[in-house]
């Protein structure tokens, strides 16, 4: 294989690698963008779950105050207001139902139902805590996915840049060799013309 043919083959290989690298880079960037969107969503879910937990903890304090207060009117009003506000925030149907049950227990005239309100409140907090832990776990996993996809994108960008840089230097070297060959050819041609003129002058 001639040197020129080898150079042409190398150029073609570089072009193919560059195109493949650009396509892969686009795919990895798209994947990273998708993971980032999902991570943003899970982050919002975690924030919402934290807010719900804070309101439930505040409600729990109202319930505890209600159980030990005499009279109970002020504590009951505070607890019912917190139940209404928290119920509007929470999306889980099961916990909404438990909040309605808690409201009924707090407003019941008999003491047994009032005491069972503490059990219901504990059940609500346990369910919210479990959901918060699950959302945190998913958020951490998605953040790791985003980090991995970004690392892959950076590595691919670096490789693609290296390929393009190598192709650029190869072209510069090839152009320099062509320029040197042209200069050499011109010098040979000038030398041949000069020798031809000298030969013609001698014949004259």
C-alpha positions in Angstrom: 0.0 0.0 0.0 1.4 3.4 -1.0 2.0 6.1 1.6 -0.6 8.4 0.1 -3.3 5.6 0.1 -2.5 4.9 3.7 -3.0 8.6 4.6 -6.3 8.6 2.8 -7.4 5.5 4.7 -6.3 7.1 8.0 -8.2 10.3 7.2 -11.4 8.3 6.5 -11.0 6.4 9.7 -10.7 9.6 11.7 -13.8 11.0 10.0 -15.8 7.9 10.8 -14.5 8.0 14.4 -15.4 11.7 14.7 -18.9 11.2 13.4 -19.4 8.1 15.7 -18.1 10.1 18.6 -20.4 13.0 17.9 -23.4 10.7 17.7 -22.4 8.9 20.9 -21.8 12.2 22.6 -25.3 13.4 21.6 -26.8 10.2 23.0 -24.9 10.4 26.3 -25.8 14.1 26.7 -29.5 13.3 26.0 -29.3 10.5 28.6 -27.7 12.8 31.1 -30.3 15.4 30.5 -33.1 12.9 31.0 -31.5 11.6 34.2 -31.1 15.2 35.4 -34.8 15.9 34.8 -35.8 12.7 36.8 -33.4 13.7 39.5 -35.0 17.2 39.7 -38.4 15.5 40.0 -37.3 13.1 42.8 -35.7 16.1 44.6 -39.0 17.9 44.5 -40.7 14.8 45.9 -38.2 14.7 48.8 -38.8 18.4 49.5 -42.5 17.9 49.5 -42.2 14.8 51.8 -40.1 16.8 54.2 -42.7 19.5 54.3 -45.4 17.0 55.0 -43.4 15.4 57.7 -42.9 18.8 59.4 -46.6 19.5 59.4 -47.4 16.0 60.7 -44.9 16.5 63.5 -46.5 19.8 64.4 -49.9 18.0 64.3 -48.5 15.3 66.6 -47.5 18.0 69.1 -51.1 19.4 69.0 -52.4 15.9 69.6 -50.1 15.4 72.6 -51.2 18.8 74.0 -54.8 17.9 73.4 -54.5 14.6 75.3 -53.1 16.2 78.4 -55.0 19.5 78.3 -57.9 20.6 80.5 -59.9 22.2 79.0 -59.2 20.8 75.6 -60.9 23.5 73.4 -57.8 25.5 72.4 -55.7 22.4 71.7 -58.6 20.8 69.8 -59.0 23.9 67.6 -55.2 23.9 66.8 -55.2 20.2 66.0 -58.2 20.4 63.7 -56.7 23.4 61.9 -53.5 21.5 61.4 -55.4 18.4 60.2 -57.2 20.5 57.6 -54.0 22.1 56.4 -52.0 18.9 56.3 -54.7 16.9 54.6 -54.7 19.5 51.8 -51.0 18.9 51.3 -50.8 15.1 51.5 -51.5 13.2 48.3 -51.5 9.7 49.8 -55.2 8.5 50.0 -54.3 6.1 53.0 -52.9 8.9 55.1 -55.8 11.2 54.1 -58.2 8.6 55.5 -56.1 8.3 58.7 -56.3 12.1 59.1 -60.1 12.0 58.8 -60.1 9.1 61.3 -57.9 11.2 63.6 -60.2 14.2 63.4 -63.2 12.0 64.3 -61.3 10.5 67.3 -60.3 14.0 68.6 -63.9 15.3 68.4 -65.4 12.2 70.0 -67.0 12.7 73.4 -65.6 9.5 75.0 -62.1 9.2 76.4 -61.3 5.9 74.7 -61.5 7.4 71.2 -59.4 10.3 72.4 -56.6 8.0 73.5 -56.8 6.0 70.3 -55.9 9.2 68.5 -52.3 8.8 69.7 -52.2 5.4 68.0 -53.6 6.8 64.8 -51.1 9.7 64.9 -48.2 7.2 65.4 -49.4 5.2 62.4 -49.6 8.3 60.2 -46.0 9.4 61.2 -44.7 5.9 60.6 -46.2 5.8 57.1 -44.9 9.2 56.2 -41.4 8.4 57.6 -41.3 5.2 55.5 -42.3 7.1 52.4 -39.7 9.8 53.0 -37.0 7.2 53.4 -38.0 5.6 50.1 -38.0 9.0 48.3 -34.6 9.8 49.7 -33.3 6.5 48.5 -34.6 7.0 45.0 -33.3 10.6 44.9 -29.8 9.4 45.9 -29.9 6.7 43.2 -30.9 9.2 40.6 -28.2 11.6 41.7 -25.7 8.8 41.3 -27.1 8.1 37.8 -26.7 11.7 36.9 -23.1 11.7 38.1 -22.2 8.6 36.2 -23.8 9.9 33.0 -22.0 13.2 33.3 -18.7 11.3 33.9 -19.3 9.3 30.7 -20.2 12.4 28.7 -17.0 14.2 29.9 -14.8 11.1 29.1 -16.4 10.9 25.6 -15.9 14.6 25.0 -12.3 14.2 26.0 -11.8 11.3 23.6 -13.6 13.1 20.8 -11.5 16.2 21.3 -8.3 14.0 21.3 -9.4 12.4 18.0 -10.2 15.7 16.3 -6.9 17.2 17.6 -5.0 14.2 16.3 -6.8 14.6 12.9 -5.9 18.3 12.9 -2.2 17.6 13.5 -2.2 14.9 10.9 -3.7 17.2 8.3 -1.1 19.9 9.3 1.7 17.4 8.9 0.3 16.1 5.6 -0.1 19.7 4.3 3.5 20.5 5.3 4.8 17.4 3.5 2.8 18.3 0.4 4.3 21.9 0.6 7.8 20.5 1.0 7.3 18.1 -1.9 6.0 21.0 -4.1 8.9 23.2 -3.1 11.3 20.3 -3.9 9.6 19.7 -7.2 9.7 23.4 -8.1 13.4 23.5 -7.2 14.1 20.5 -9.4 12.1 22.0 -12.2 14.0 25.3 -11.9 17.3 23.5 -11.8 16.3 21.5 -14.9 15.3 24.7 -16.7 18.5 26.4 -15.8 20.5 23.4 -17.0 18.5 23.3 -20.2 19.2 27.0 -20.8 22.9 26.5 -20.1 22.9 23.6 -22.6 21.2 25.8 -25.2 23.7 28.6 -24.7 26.6 26.3 -25.1 25.2 25.1 -28.4 24.9 28.7 -29.6 
